[in-house]
Amino acid sequence: MKHGYIGARLRAARTSKKVSVQQLAGKMGIAIETILDIEAGATLGHSSTIIEMGKVLGLSLTDLFGPTEDSNIIPFPKIERDK
C-alpha cells in the first residue's frame, strides 16, 4: 500500500486551515523535518504521530485512512443487527 496519500491528506488539511509546518511542529512538539517527510510520503511515521497530526488538524481516522476517490476499495455494507 502506498502511504503517500496519507501525507497528501495531512498536507491538504494543514494548508486549508492555514497552519504552517512550523506551527504544527510546535503544537505537536516534533521536528519540522518529521512533518515534511510524512507529507512528502518519504515515511509513514509512527501511527501515533499520524493520528495526533490528524487530531490537531481536525481529521477523523476515516479521513486519514479511508479509501481514496480513485481507489477500487469497496467498503463493507453496514449491517443492521437485531436488538
PyMOL Python script that loads the backbone (N, CA, C, O; Angstrom):
from pymol import cmd

cmd.read_pdbstr("""\
ATOM      1  N   MET A   1       0.840  -1.179   0.000  1.00  0.00           N
ATOM      2  CA  MET A   1       0.000   0.000   0.000  1.00  0.00           C
ATOM      3  C   MET A   1       0.884   1.241   0.000  1.00  0.00           C
ATOM      4  O   MET A   1       1.845   1.324   0.764  1.00  0.00           O
ATOM      5  N   LYS A   2       0.568   2.172  -0.831  1.00  0.00           N
ATOM      6  CA  LYS A   2       1.294   3.428  -0.824  1.00  0.00           C
ATOM      7  C   LYS A   2       0.849   4.241   0.376  1.00  0.00           C
ATOM      8  O   LYS A   2      -0.334   4.255   0.717  1.00  0.00           O
ATOM      9  N   HIS A   3       1.794   4.921   1.022  1.00  0.00           N
ATOM     10  CA  HIS A   3       1.415   5.753   2.153  1.00  0.00           C
ATOM     11  C   HIS A   3       1.464   7.234   1.803  1.00  0.00           C
ATOM     12  O   HIS A   3       1.172   8.074   2.654  1.00  0.00           O
ATOM     13  N   GLY A   4       1.825   7.568   0.580  1.00  0.00           N
ATOM     14  CA  GLY A   4       1.892   8.967   0.185  1.00  0.00           C
ATOM     15  C   GLY A   4       0.553   9.669   0.248  1.00  0.00           C
ATOM     16  O   GLY A   4       0.498  10.878   0.473  1.00  0.00           O
ATOM     17  N   TYR A   5      -0.550   8.917   0.049  1.00  0.00           N
ATOM     18  CA  TYR A   5      -1.855   9.569   0.078  1.00  0.00           C
ATOM     19  C   TYR A   5      -2.195  10.073   1.470  1.00  0.00           C
ATOM     20  O   TYR A   5      -2.916  11.062   1.600  1.00  0.00           O
ATOM     21  N   ILE A   6      -1.696   9.421   2.519  1.00  0.00           N
ATOM     22  CA  ILE A   6      -1.944   9.899   3.873  1.00  0.00           C
ATOM     23  C   ILE A   6      -1.236  11.231   4.082  1.00  0.00           C
ATOM     24  O   ILE A   6      -1.813  12.170   4.631  1.00  0.00           O
ATOM     25  N   GLY A   7       0.009  11.308   3.643  1.00  0.00           N
ATOM     26  CA  GLY A   7       0.744  12.569   3.735  1.00  0.00           C
ATOM     27  C   GLY A   7       0.072  13.675   2.946  1.00  0.00           C
ATOM     28  O   GLY A   7       0.024  14.823   3.386  1.00  0.00           O
ATOM     29  N   ALA A   8      -0.451  13.323   1.772  1.00  0.00           N
ATOM     30  CA  ALA A   8      -1.149  14.319   0.951  1.00  0.00           C
ATOM     31  C   ALA A   8      -2.418  14.806   1.650  1.00  0.00           C
ATOM     32  O   ALA A   8      -2.747  15.990   1.589  1.00  0.00           O
ATOM     33  N   ARG A   9      -3.122  13.902   2.307  1.00  0.00           N
ATOM     34  CA  ARG A   9      -4.326  14.301   3.048  1.00  0.00           C
ATOM     35  C   ARG A   9      -3.962  15.225   4.210  1.00  0.00           C
ATOM     36  O   ARG A   9      -4.651  16.212   4.471  1.00  0.00           O
ATOM     37  N   LEU A  10      -2.883  14.895   4.897  1.00  0.00           N
ATOM     38  CA  LEU A  10      -2.448  15.743   6.014  1.00  0.00           C
ATOM     39  C   LEU A  10      -2.016  17.121   5.509  1.00  0.00           C
ATOM     40  O   LEU A  10      -2.364  18.139   6.106  1.00  0.00           O
ATOM     41  N   ARG A  11      -1.264  17.152   4.419  1.00  0.00           N
ATOM     42  CA  ARG A  11      -0.827  18.435   3.862  1.00  0.00           C
ATOM     43  C   ARG A  11      -2.019  19.276   3.417  1.00  0.00           C
ATOM     44  O   ARG A  11      -2.060  20.480   3.667  1.00  0.00           O
ATOM     45  N   ALA A  12      -2.983  18.646   2.761  1.00  0.00           N
ATOM     46  CA  ALA A  12      -4.167  19.373   2.296  1.00  0.00           C
ATOM     47  C   ALA A  12      -4.942  19.957   3.474  1.00  0.00           C
ATOM     48  O   ALA A  12      -5.404  21.096   3.407  1.00  0.00           O
ATOM     49  N   ALA A  13      -5.087  19.190   4.543  1.00  0.00           N
ATOM     50  CA  ALA A  13      -5.789  19.687   5.726  1.00  0.00           C
ATOM     51  C   ALA A  13      -5.022  20.836   6.368  1.00  0.00           C
ATOM     52  O   ALA A  13      -5.613  21.836   6.778  1.00  0.00           O
ATOM     53  N   ARG A  14      -3.709  20.688   6.453  1.00  0.00           N
ATOM     54  CA  ARG A  14      -2.891  21.734   7.083  1.00  0.00           C
ATOM     55  C   ARG A  14      -2.958  23.033   6.299  1.00  0.00           C
ATOM     56  O   ARG A  14      -3.132  24.106   6.877  1.00  0.00           O
ATOM     57  N   THR A  15      -2.819  22.936   4.984  1.00  0.00           N
ATOM     58  CA  THR A  15      -2.816  24.154   4.170  1.00  0.00           C
ATOM     59  C   THR A  15      -4.205  24.787   4.106  1.00  0.00           C
ATOM     60  O   THR A  15      -4.327  26.012   4.068  1.00  0.00           O
ATOM     61  N   SER A  16      -5.252  23.958   4.095  1.00  0.00           N
ATOM     62  CA  SER A  16      -6.608  24.535   4.053  1.00  0.00           C
ATOM     63  C   SER A  16      -6.942  25.272   5.338  1.00  0.00           C
ATOM     64  O   SER A  16      -7.742  26.208   5.332  1.00  0.00           O
ATOM     65  N   LYS A  17      -6.335  24.854   6.435  1.00  0.00           N
ATOM     66  CA  LYS A  17      -6.552  25.527   7.725  1.00  0.00           C
ATOM     67  C   LYS A  17      -5.532  26.636   7.957  1.00  0.00           C
ATOM     68  O   LYS A  17      -5.521  27.282   9.005  1.00  0.00           O
ATOM     69  N   LYS A  18      -4.666  26.845   6.949  1.00  0.00           N
ATOM     70  CA  LYS A  18      -3.637  27.885   7.018  1.00  0.00           C
ATOM     71  C   LYS A  18      -2.724  27.721   8.243  1.00  0.00           C
ATOM     72  O   LYS A  18      -2.389  28.685   8.932  1.00  0.00           O
ATOM     73  N   VAL A  19      -2.342  26.470   8.482  1.00  0.00           N
ATOM     74  CA  VAL A  19      -1.405  26.140   9.557  1.00  0.00           C
ATOM     75  C   VAL A  19      -0.057  25.876   8.901  1.00  0.00           C
ATOM     76  O   VAL A  19       0.039  25.057   7.987  1.00  0.00           O
ATOM     77  N   SER A  20       0.974  26.559   9.357  1.00  0.00           N
ATOM     78  CA  SER A  20       2.307  26.339   8.790  1.00  0.00           C
ATOM     79  C   SER A  20       2.914  25.064   9.374  1.00  0.00           C
ATOM     80  O   SER A  20       2.469  24.561  10.406  1.00  0.00           O
ATOM     81  N   VAL A  21       3.931  24.557   8.696  1.00  0.00           N
ATOM     82  CA  VAL A  21       4.647  23.389   9.197  1.00  0.00           C
ATOM     83  C   VAL A  21       5.242  23.713  10.562  1.00  0.00           C
ATOM     84  O   VAL A  21       5.214  22.882  11.470  1.00  0.00           O
ATOM     85  N   GLN A  22       5.779  24.914  10.706  1.00  0.00           N
ATOM     86  CA  GLN A  22       6.373  25.325  11.970  1.00  0.00           C
ATOM     87  C   GLN A  22       5.329  25.337  13.092  1.00  0.00           C
ATOM     88  O   GLN A  22       5.608  24.894  14.206  1.00  0.00           O
ATOM     89  N   GLN A  23       4.129  25.845  12.796  1.00  0.00           N
ATOM     90  CA  GLN A  23       3.069  25.880  13.806  1.00  0.00           C
ATOM     91  C   GLN A  23       2.653  24.475  14.217  1.00  0.00           C
ATOM     92  O   GLN A  23       2.493  24.192  15.404  1.00  0.00           O
ATOM     93  N   LEU A  24       2.476  23.594  13.234  1.00  0.00           N
ATOM     94  CA  LEU A  24       2.073  22.222  13.530  1.00  0.00           C
ATOM     95  C   LEU A  24       3.148  21.509  14.348  1.00  0.00           C
ATOM     96  O   LEU A  24       2.841  20.822  15.322  1.00  0.00           O
ATOM     97  N   ALA A  25       4.398  21.674  13.952  1.00  0.00           N
ATOM     98  CA  ALA A  25       5.501  21.059  14.697  1.00  0.00           C
ATOM     99  C   ALA A  25       5.526  21.566  16.133  1.00  0.00           C
ATOM    100  O   ALA A  25       5.736  20.793  17.067  1.00  0.00           O
ATOM    101  N   GLY A  26       5.314  22.855  16.304  1.00  0.00           N
ATOM    102  CA  GLY A  26       5.300  23.429  17.649  1.00  0.00           C
ATOM    103  C   GLY A  26       4.160  22.891  18.502  1.00  0.00           C
ATOM    104  O   GLY A  26       4.359  22.587  19.678  1.00  0.00           O
ATOM    105  N   LYS A  27       2.970  22.769  17.924  1.00  0.00           N
ATOM    106  CA  LYS A  27       1.816  22.241  18.660  1.00  0.00           C
ATOM    107  C   LYS A  27       2.033  20.790  19.064  1.00  0.00           C
ATOM    108  O   LYS A  27       1.586  20.356  20.126  1.00  0.00           O
ATOM    109  N   MET A  28       2.720  20.047  18.212  1.00  0.00           N
ATOM    110  CA  MET A  28       2.915  18.623  18.466  1.00  0.00           C
ATOM    111  C   MET A  28       4.208  18.313  19.208  1.00  0.00           C
ATOM    112  O   MET A  28       4.360  17.222  19.757  1.00  0.00           O
ATOM    113  N   GLY A  29       5.137  19.257  19.229  1.00  0.00           N
ATOM    114  CA  GLY A  29       6.424  19.014  19.881  1.00  0.00           C
ATOM    115  C   GLY A  29       7.298  18.033  19.112  1.00  0.00           C
ATOM    116  O   GLY A  29       8.029  17.239  19.704  1.00  0.00           O
ATOM    117  N   ILE A  30       7.214  18.098  17.765  1.00  0.00           N
ATOM    118  CA  ILE A  30       8.044  17.228  16.933  1.00  0.00           C
ATOM    119  C   ILE A  30       8.848  18.079  15.959  1.00  0.00           C
ATOM    120  O   ILE A  30       8.600  19.276  15.814  1.00  0.00           O
ATOM    121  N   ALA A  31       9.796  17.461  15.304  1.00  0.00           N
ATOM    122  CA  ALA A  31      10.667  18.166  14.365  1.00  0.00           C
ATOM    123  C   ALA A  31       9.913  18.522  13.085  1.00  0.00           C
ATOM    124  O   ALA A  31       9.063  17.762  12.620  1.00  0.00           O
ATOM    125  N   ILE A  32      10.231  19.670  12.531  1.00  0.00           N
ATOM    126  CA  ILE A  32       9.660  20.116  11.260  1.00  0.00           C
ATOM    127  C   ILE A  32       9.942  19.078  10.179  1.00  0.00           C
ATOM    128  O   ILE A  32       9.080  18.798   9.346  1.00  0.00           O
ATOM    129  N   GLU A  33      11.134  18.514  10.187  1.00  0.00           N
ATOM    130  CA  GLU A  33      11.524  17.529   9.183  1.00  0.00           C
ATOM    131  C   GLU A  33      10.623  16.305   9.206  1.00  0.00           C
ATOM    132  O   GLU A  33      10.357  15.707   8.163  1.00  0.00           O
ATOM    133  N   THR A  34      10.151  15.929  10.398  1.00  0.00           N
ATOM    134  CA  THR A  34       9.247  14.781  10.511  1.00  0.00           C
ATOM    135  C   THR A  34       7.958  15.049   9.753  1.00  0.00           C
ATOM    136  O   THR A  34       7.475  14.191   9.013  1.00  0.00           O
ATOM    137  N   ILE A  35       7.405  16.232   9.936  1.00  0.00           N
ATOM    138  CA  ILE A  35       6.170  16.601   9.232  1.00  0.00           C
ATOM    139  C   ILE A  35       6.411  16.648   7.732  1.00  0.00           C
ATOM    140  O   ILE A  35       5.610  16.127   6.955  1.00  0.00           O
ATOM    141  N   LEU A  36       7.503  17.267   7.325  1.00  0.00           N
ATOM    142  CA  LEU A  36       7.806  17.360   5.894  1.00  0.00           C
ATOM    143  C   LEU A  36       7.970  15.981   5.265  1.00  0.00           C
ATOM    144  O   LEU A  36       7.490  15.745   4.156  1.00  0.00           O
ATOM    145  N   ASP A  37       8.648  15.064   5.968  1.00  0.00           N
ATOM    146  CA  ASP A  37       8.841  13.709   5.447  1.00  0.00           C
ATOM    147  C   ASP A  37       7.519  12.956   5.333  1.00  0.00           C
ATOM    148  O   ASP A  37       7.292  12.251   4.351  1.00  0.00           O
ATOM    149  N   ILE A  38       6.651  13.100   6.324  1.00  0.00           N
ATOM    150  CA  ILE A  38       5.352  12.427   6.288  1.00  0.00           C
ATOM    151  C   ILE A  38       4.503  12.997   5.158  1.00  0.00           C
ATOM    152  O   ILE A  38       3.906  12.238   4.394  1.00  0.00           O
ATOM    153  N   GLU A  39       4.439  14.315   5.043  1.00  0.00           N
ATOM    154  CA  GLU A  39       3.636  14.939   3.996  1.00  0.00           C
ATOM    155  C   GLU A  39       4.143  14.598   2.596  1.00  0.00           C
ATOM    156  O   GLU A  39       3.356  14.495   1.655  1.00  0.00           O
ATOM    157  N   ALA A  40       5.445  14.426   2.460  1.00  0.00           N
ATOM    158  CA  ALA A  40       6.031  14.099   1.160  1.00  0.00           C
ATOM    159  C   ALA A  40       5.886  12.617   0.822  1.00  0.00           C
ATOM    160  O   ALA A  40       6.155  12.210  -0.308  1.00  0.00           O
ATOM    161  N   GLY A  41       5.463  11.811   1.792  1.00  0.00           N
ATOM    162  CA  GLY A  41       5.340  10.380   1.560  1.00  0.00           C
ATOM    163  C   GLY A  41       6.664   9.650   1.663  1.00  0.00           C
ATOM    164  O   GLY A  41       6.756   8.477   1.302  1.00  0.00           O
ATOM    165  N   ALA A  42       7.696  10.334   2.156  1.00  0.00           N
ATOM    166  CA  ALA A  42       9.007   9.710   2.298  1.00  0.00           C
ATOM    167  C   ALA A  42       9.003   8.680   3.422  1.00  0.00           C
ATOM    168  O   ALA A  42       9.771   7.717   3.398  1.00  0.00           O
ATOM    169  N   THR A  43       8.135   8.891   4.400  1.00  0.00           N
ATOM    170  CA  THR A  43       7.964   7.957   5.508  1.00  0.00           C
ATOM    171  C   THR A  43       6.523   8.039   5.976  1.00  0.00           C
ATOM    172  O   THR A  43       5.871   9.073   5.828  1.00  0.00           O
ATOM    173  N   LEU A  44       6.038   6.964   6.531  1.00  0.00           N
ATOM    174  CA  LEU A  44       4.699   6.988   7.105  1.00  0.00           C
ATOM    175  C   LEU A  44       4.752   7.521   8.524  1.00  0.00           C
ATOM    176  O   LEU A  44       3.775   8.086   9.016  1.00  0.00           O
ATOM    177  N   GLY A  45       5.871   7.348   9.175  1.00  0.00           N
ATOM    178  CA  GLY A  45       5.982   7.799  10.554  1.00  0.00           C
ATOM    179  C   GLY A  45       5.298   6.817  11.493  1.00  0.00           C
ATOM    180  O   GLY A  45       4.727   5.815  11.063  1.00  0.00           O
ATOM    181  N   HIS A  46       5.366   7.117  12.750  1.00  0.00           N
ATOM    182  CA  HIS A  46       4.737   6.281  13.765  1.00  0.00           C
ATOM    183  C   HIS A  46       3.236   6.513  13.729  1.00  0.00           C
ATOM    184  O   HIS A  46       2.792   7.639  13.507  1.00  0.00           O
ATOM    185  N   SER A  47       2.457   5.476  13.943  1.00  0.00           N
ATOM    186  CA  SER A  47       0.998   5.612  13.853  1.00  0.00           C
ATOM    187  C   SER A  47       0.467   6.649  14.833  1.00  0.00           C
ATOM    188  O   SER A  47      -0.472   7.374  14.504  1.00  0.00           O
ATOM    189  N   SER A  48       1.039   6.736  16.019  1.00  0.00           N
ATOM    190  CA  SER A  48       0.561   7.727  16.982  1.00  0.00           C
ATOM    191  C   SER A  48       0.842   9.148  16.497  1.00  0.00           C
ATOM    192  O   SER A  48       0.071  10.062  16.788  1.00  0.00           O
ATOM    193  N   THR A  49       1.928   9.340  15.766  1.00  0.00           N
ATOM    194  CA  THR A  49       2.234  10.661  15.208  1.00  0.00           C
ATOM    195  C   THR A  49       1.219  11.038  14.147  1.00  0.00           C
ATOM    196  O   THR A  49       0.739  12.171  14.119  1.00  0.00           O
ATOM    197  N   ILE A  50       0.886  10.091  13.269  1.00  0.00           N
ATOM    198  CA  ILE A  50      -0.093  10.337  12.211  1.00  0.00           C
ATOM    199  C   ILE A  50      -1.453  10.660  12.816  1.00  0.00           C
ATOM    200  O   ILE A  50      -2.118  11.604  12.391  1.00  0.00           O
ATOM    201  N   ILE A  51      -1.863   9.880  13.804  1.00  0.00           N
ATOM    202  CA  ILE A  51      -3.166  10.101  14.440  1.00  0.00           C
ATOM    203  C   ILE A  51      -3.193  11.443  15.143  1.00  0.00           C
ATOM    204  O   ILE A  51      -4.190  12.161  15.060  1.00  0.00           O
ATOM    205  N   GLU A  52      -2.120  11.797  15.832  1.00  0.00           N
ATOM    206  CA  GLU A  52      -2.057  13.090  16.515  1.00  0.00           C
ATOM    207  C   GLU A  52      -2.090  14.247  15.514  1.00  0.00           C
ATOM    208  O   GLU A  52      -2.761  15.252  15.747  1.00  0.00           O
ATOM    209  N   MET A  53      -1.368  14.103  14.405  1.00  0.00           N
ATOM    210  CA  MET A  53      -1.416  15.142  13.365  1.00  0.00           C
ATOM    211  C   MET A  53      -2.847  15.314  12.876  1.00  0.00           C
ATOM    212  O   MET A  53      -3.329  16.434  12.712  1.00  0.00           O
ATOM    213  N   GLY A  54      -3.514  14.199  12.647  1.00  0.00           N
ATOM    214  CA  GLY A  54      -4.905  14.254  12.208  1.00  0.00           C
ATOM    215  C   GLY A  54      -5.791  14.951  13.217  1.00  0.00           C
ATOM    216  O   GLY A  54      -6.621  15.778  12.840  1.00  0.00           O
ATOM    217  N   LYS A  55      -5.632  14.633  14.494  1.00  0.00           N
ATOM    218  CA  LYS A  55      -6.435  15.266  15.544  1.00  0.00           C
ATOM    219  C   LYS A  55      -6.209  16.773  15.569  1.00  0.00           C
ATOM    220  O   LYS A  55      -7.160  17.554  15.621  1.00  0.00           O
ATOM    221  N   VAL A  56      -4.947  17.169  15.531  1.00  0.00           N
ATOM    222  CA  VAL A  56      -4.618  18.596  15.569  1.00  0.00           C
ATOM    223  C   VAL A  56      -5.250  19.316  14.379  1.00  0.00           C
ATOM    224  O   VAL A  56      -5.662  20.470  14.493  1.00  0.00           O
ATOM    225  N   LEU A  57      -5.326  18.626  13.232  1.00  0.00           N
ATOM    226  CA  LEU A  57      -5.865  19.234  12.016  1.00  0.00           C
ATOM    227  C   LEU A  57      -7.360  18.981  11.832  1.00  0.00           C
ATOM    228  O   LEU A  57      -7.941  19.399  10.830  1.00  0.00           O
ATOM    229  N   GLY A  58      -7.984  18.299  12.792  1.00  0.00           N
ATOM    230  CA  GLY A  58      -9.421  18.074  12.733  1.00  0.00           C
ATOM    231  C   GLY A  58      -9.857  16.955  11.802  1.00  0.00           C
ATOM    232  O   GLY A  58     -10.980  16.971  11.297  1.00  0.00           O
ATOM    233  N   LEU A  59      -8.979  15.981  11.567  1.00  0.00           N
ATOM    234  CA  LEU A  59      -9.304  14.859  10.686  1.00  0.00           C
ATOM    235  C   LEU A  59      -9.683  13.627  11.503  1.00  0.00           C
ATOM    236  O   LEU A  59      -9.092  13.358  12.548  1.00  0.00           O
ATOM    237  N   SER A  60     -10.663  12.893  11.021  1.00  0.00           N
ATOM    238  CA  SER A  60     -11.029  11.626  11.655  1.00  0.00           C
ATOM    239  C   SER A  60     -10.125  10.523  11.112  1.00  0.00           C
ATOM    240  O   SER A  60      -9.369  10.732  10.163  1.00  0.00           O
ATOM    241  N   LEU A  61     -10.213   9.354  11.724  1.00  0.00           N
ATOM    242  CA  LEU A  61      -9.442   8.216  11.222  1.00  0.00           C
ATOM    243  C   LEU A  61      -9.878   7.848   9.806  1.00  0.00           C
ATOM    244  O   LEU A  61      -9.050   7.456   8.983  1.00  0.00           O
ATOM    245  N   THR A  62     -11.161   7.971   9.523  1.00  0.00           N
ATOM    246  CA  THR A  62     -11.649   7.704   8.173  1.00  0.00           C
ATOM    247  C   THR A  62     -11.080   8.708   7.188  1.00  0.00           C
ATOM    248  O   THR A  62     -10.719   8.345   6.069  1.00  0.00           O
ATOM    249  N   ASP A  63     -10.997   9.978   7.598  1.00  0.00           N
ATOM    250  CA  ASP A  63     -10.385  10.988   6.729  1.00  0.00           C
ATOM    251  C   ASP A  63      -8.954  10.620   6.392  1.00  0.00           C
ATOM    252  O   ASP A  63      -8.501  10.825   5.266  1.00  0.00           O
ATOM    253  N   LEU A  64      -8.243  10.077   7.370  1.00  0.00           N
ATOM    254  CA  LEU A  64      -6.835   9.730   7.170  1.00  0.00           C
ATOM    255  C   LEU A  64      -6.627   8.428   6.407  1.00  0.00           C
ATOM    256  O   LEU A  64      -5.824   8.367   5.476  1.00  0.00           O
ATOM    257  N   PHE A  65      -7.347   7.398   6.802  1.00  0.00           N
ATOM    258  CA  PHE A  65      -7.047   6.060   6.310  1.00  0.00           C
ATOM    259  C   PHE A  65      -8.106   5.456   5.397  1.00  0.00           C
ATOM    260  O   PHE A  65      -7.920   4.351   4.886  1.00  0.00           O
ATOM    261  N   GLY A  66      -9.208   6.159   5.187  1.00  0.00           N
ATOM    262  CA  GLY A  66     -10.275   5.629   4.355  1.00  0.00           C
ATOM    263  C   GLY A  66      -9.885   5.569   2.891  1.00  0.00           C
ATOM    264  O   GLY A  66      -8.850   6.104   2.493  1.00  0.00           O
ATOM    265  N   PRO A  67     -10.727   4.909   2.080  1.00  0.00           N
ATOM    266  CA  PRO A  67     -10.418   4.787   0.661  1.00  0.00           C
ATOM    267  C   PRO A  67     -10.374   6.145  -0.028  1.00  0.00           C
ATOM    268  O   PRO A  67     -11.069   7.084   0.360  1.00  0.00           O
ATOM    269  N   THR A  68      -9.554   6.222  -1.041  1.00  0.00           N
ATOM    270  CA  THR A  68      -9.476   7.435  -1.847  1.00  0.00           C
ATOM    271  C   THR A  68     -10.522   7.366  -2.940  1.00  0.00           C
ATOM    272  O   THR A  68     -11.054   6.294  -3.228  1.00  0.00           O
ATOM    273  N   GLU A  69     -10.819   8.496  -3.547  1.00  0.00           N
ATOM    274  CA  GLU A  69     -11.819   8.538  -4.607  1.00  0.00           C
ATOM    275  C   GLU A  69     -11.433   7.654  -5.782  1.00  0.00           C
ATOM    276  O   GLU A  69     -12.302   7.071  -6.431  1.00  0.00           O
ATOM    277  N   ASP A  70     -10.144   7.550  -6.060  1.00  0.00           N
ATOM    278  CA  ASP A  70      -9.709   6.764  -7.214  1.00  0.00           C
ATOM    279  C   ASP A  70      -9.328   5.328  -6.861  1.00  0.00           C
ATOM    280  O   ASP A  70      -8.805   4.602  -7.707  1.00  0.00           O
ATOM    281  N   SER A  71      -9.585   4.912  -5.618  1.00  0.00           N
ATOM    282  CA  SER A  71      -9.245   3.536  -5.248  1.00  0.00           C
ATOM    283  C   SER A  71     -10.355   2.590  -5.690  1.00  0.00           C
ATOM    284  O   SER A  71     -11.483   3.001  -5.963  1.00  0.00           O
ATOM    285  N   ASN A  72     -10.005   1.339  -5.750  1.00  0.00           N
ATOM    286  CA  ASN A  72     -11.000   0.344  -6.119  1.00  0.00           C
ATOM    287  C   ASN A  72     -11.484  -0.427  -4.896  1.00  0.00           C
ATOM    288  O   ASN A  72     -11.967  -1.553  -5.014  1.00  0.00           O
ATOM    289  N   ILE A  73     -11.352   0.177  -3.734  1.00  0.00           N
ATOM    290  CA  ILE A  73     -11.789  -0.451  -2.498  1.00  0.00           C
ATOM    291  C   ILE A  73     -13.290  -0.221  -2.341  1.00  0.00           C
ATOM    292  O   ILE A  73     -13.776   0.906  -2.433  1.00  0.00           O
ATOM    293  N   ILE A  74     -13.998  -1.297  -2.106  1.00  0.00           N
ATOM    294  CA  ILE A  74     -15.435  -1.200  -1.889  1.00  0.00           C
ATOM    295  C   ILE A  74     -15.673  -1.454  -0.405  1.00  0.00           C
ATOM    296  O   ILE A  74     -15.367  -2.540   0.090  1.00  0.00           O
ATOM    297  N   PRO A  75     -16.217  -0.464   0.317  1.00  0.00           N
ATOM    298  CA  PRO A  75     -16.417  -0.656   1.746  1.00  0.00           C
ATOM    299  C   PRO A  75     -17.491  -1.711   2.013  1.00  0.00           C
ATOM    300  O   PRO A  75     -18.398  -1.907   1.204  1.00  0.00           O
ATOM    301  N   PHE A  76     -17.378  -2.383   3.150  1.00  0.00           N
ATOM    302  CA  PHE A  76     -18.401  -3.334   3.538  1.00  0.00           C
ATOM    303  C   PHE A  76     -19.701  -2.592   3.807  1.00  0.00           C
ATOM    304  O   PHE A  76     -19.686  -1.484   4.344  1.00  0.00           O
ATOM    305  N   PRO A  77     -20.814  -3.189   3.440  1.00  0.00           N
ATOM    306  CA  PRO A  77     -22.094  -2.528   3.723  1.00  0.00           C
ATOM    307  C   PRO A  77     -22.360  -2.553   5.222  1.00  0.00           C
ATOM    308  O   PRO A  77     -21.909  -3.455   5.928  1.00  0.00           O
ATOM    309  N   LYS A  78     -23.087  -1.569   5.694  1.00  0.00           N
ATOM    310  CA  LYS A  78     -23.443  -1.522   7.111  1.00  0.00           C
ATOM    311  C   LYS A  78     -24.490  -2.596   7.370  1.00  0.00           C
ATOM    312  O   LYS A  78     -25.466  -2.716   6.629  1.00  0.00           O
ATOM    313  N   ILE A  79     -24.283  -3.365   8.415  1.00  0.00           N
ATOM    314  CA  ILE A  79     -25.188  -4.451   8.744  1.00  0.00           C
ATOM    315  C   ILE A  79     -26.024  -4.051   9.955  1.00  0.00           C
ATOM    316  O   ILE A  79     -25.493  -3.682  11.002  1.00  0.00           O
ATOM    317  N   GLU A  80     -27.315  -4.132   9.793  1.00  0.00           N
ATOM    318  CA  GLU A  80     -28.222  -3.853  10.896  1.00  0.00           C
ATOM    319  C   GLU A  80     -28.326  -5.109  11.759  1.00  0.00           C
ATOM    320  O   GLU A  80     -28.572  -6.199  11.242  1.00  0.00           O
ATOM    321  N   ARG A  81     -28.148  -4.967  13.019  1.00  0.00           N
ATOM    322  CA  ARG A  81     -28.223  -6.109  13.927  1.00  0.00           C
ATOM    323  C   ARG A  81     -29.565  -6.086  14.652  1.00  0.00           C
ATOM    324  O   ARG A  81     -30.112  -5.024  14.947  1.00  0.00           O
ATOM    325  N   ASP A  82     -30.087  -7.290  14.934  1.00  0.00           N
ATOM    326  CA  ASP A  82     -31.317  -7.397  15.709  1.00  0.00           C
ATOM    327  C   ASP A  82     -31.040  -6.925  17.120  1.00  0.00           C
ATOM    328  O   ASP A  82     -29.973  -7.165  17.685  1.00  0.00           O
ATOM    329  N   LYS A  83     -32.021  -6.253  17.667  1.00  0.00           N
ATOM    330  CA  LYS A  83     -31.846  -5.723  19.027  1.00  0.00           C
ATOM    331  C   LYS A  83     -32.434  -6.642  20.051  1.00  0.00           C
ATOM    332  O   LYS A  83     -32.376  -6.353  21.246  1.00  0.00           O
TER     333      LYS A  83
END
""", "prot")
cmd.dss("prot")
cmd.show_as("cartoon", "prot")
cmd.util.cbc("prot")
cmd.orient("prot")
